[in-house]
Amino acid sequence: MIKKQFTASARRARNIIWNAAGRYDFEPPFMAFFPNGAPDHYFNMVVGLVEKWLEMPRIWAFFESYGTDRRAEEFDEFLWLGLENCVYEKEVGERPILAKLRRDRAERFSVQQGMLSRQQMEYQSMPVYTQQEARWAEVLGKNAPLLTPREKRMAQALKFPGSLDTDGVLAAMAAFLKTFFRFEPSGEETPLRRGGALSRLLLRHEHRRRDRLLVRTGTGEGDHPRAVHLGHDGLGRHTAPTEEDEAYIRAVFGRSVISDAERRVLENDLCVDADADCRVWVTAGEGVDTAHREAADVRESSLLQRERNQAFLTENAAALQHTIKALATRMETVLSSYLRHLPEPSRAGQICPEKAYRLPILQDSRVFLKSGEEIEQEIFVDLLLDASQSRRNMQETLSAEAYVVAKSLMALHFPVRVSTFRSIRGYTVLDVLKSASQTDCRGVTRFYAGGWNRDSLALRLLGHMDDDPVMRGKQRILLIMTDASPNDSTPIAAMDRWLPREYEGAAAVKLTEDAVRSLRAWGIRVGAVFHGNSIHMEDLNQIYNHAYVRIRKATQLAQGISDLLLLLLREMRND
């Protein structure tokens, strides 16, 4: 939101700031722009009002004091929310139109979420997004998002009152950083922050090199052409993972369910060629390092999302149960046509030689066999969910759909494993929400969206997870819930004649297509359940070669999954 460098629209932004400040003889240290480059009229007014009501040089010096901290951009966003409230309360009495401009800005926040292109999207943290969402919901008189106690305290602390003077505002900003981030600014300008464009570039590079579970503002559904992409700007590339990165992965997702030695062997097989700079991590969400400070916000947010997912299941229990029954019935019909029924004793049918003696000796006529009601359970189903941040606004829906599919398969006594995947800091993380041996599906409520998605590596990783005793002797079916838009911050490693390239677009789609082809060569049937944008339909077809269904709403789930299962069973029978 707040930029510290000029853009092509700087002249218009400066005019807005100057008008609000009532003076035209200073160069504003901040200007505000929307992601598409257009000046943010309201926040530029806020910048001007800070100059009018407060001592801007001292405010700017405070921002400079934490310039080299990796959280500098995040701190900026928080503190400008505080300043916004302060100068609004100071000015609205003199300028009543400000109330309308503020409401318009709140409405713009809601609308713009689905209109950001991949180049325009900015990195944003979950805490910042949550506070923005809470602030603008309050302005519009809407129900605030569900906040944790800490988030509620943050929202209250960021309501800097209009009665504060410059000293009061500086004290409030310092108290906020100390209370919620245990950070105390030095009060001194740092040479690196003051050094101009090059220093800002280096700082931004350092900030973006350290991937976090990023929060995007795309809707994740519908047909907004630019809603589901992450952005690459050439500065956000992640270097090879470090021990610090591994500690972060463990703190966020839990310990690995495979030993270090086994993981090294797995990485030797998988992390080669295009994925040479990557690592893998397989977890079941246990053994989280709660002492790791950097991961605290993510853990808190994931727990809150789990509560939302559980509440969604409870509130929609009747409808979901109906869908489970409908899907189970459809799948049973499909399976009865393509799978062999187990034989059972009968008084007529095909004679069982080893029991024939019982007929004359024991007068037992049940020495024949006929096809029984029970279907031979020779299928193992993997349900894999894309948990990247483009799924953020569909979390409750995707969790509920995974629950429905898993419960329906279990009703037919088929073993099913439910997992999610995402990429973060060079690690592709496979998180098992429900193992094949578990009979309880509530683990799927742990679904939480954030990070990137290196689909090709995730698919090949799941293909190697074949040591579960439950799957022995069974045909494997993999159903992946996806938006067919693979995208990762770790570039495609240099190979053959290619230099390193961004993992996005056609190159990422081709790698994912190759991964699906490899799985099918291993005998794994792969099908996609598509929740995404129409602009990715061509990529979807390229990757999965017609083995997919598109789900636009929950009522299509039973029909879509059963149709996809029928297609995959036909492939199995025809081989």
Secondary structure, DSSP 8 states (H G I E B T S, - for coil): -EESS--TTHHHHHHHHHHHHT--SS--S-EEB-TTS-B-HHHHHHHHHHHHHS-HHHHHHHHHHTTTSTTHHHHHHHHHHHHHHHHHHHHTTT-THHHHHHHHHHHHHHHHTT---TTT-----HHHHHHHHHHHHHHTT-------HHHHHHHHHT---TT--HHHHHHHHHHHHHHHH-----SS--HHHHT-HHHHHHHHHHHHHS---------SSTT-TTTT-----SS----S--HHHHHHHHHHH--BSS-HHHHHHHHHHHS-GGGTT-EEEEE-S-S--TT-GGGHHHHHHHHHHHHHHHHHHHHTHHHHHHHHHHHHHHHHHHHHHHS-EEEEEESSSEE-GGGTTHHHHH-----EEEEEEEE---EEEEEEEE-SGGGGGGHHHHHHHHHHHHHHHHHTT--EEEEEEEEETTEEEEEEEE-TT----GGGGG----SBB-HHHHHHHHHH----GGGTT-EEEEEEEE-S--BEEEEE--BTTB--EEE-HHHHHHHHHHHHHHHHHTT-EEEEEE-S-GGGHHHHHHHHTT-EEE-SSGGGHHHHHHHHHHHHHHHHHH-
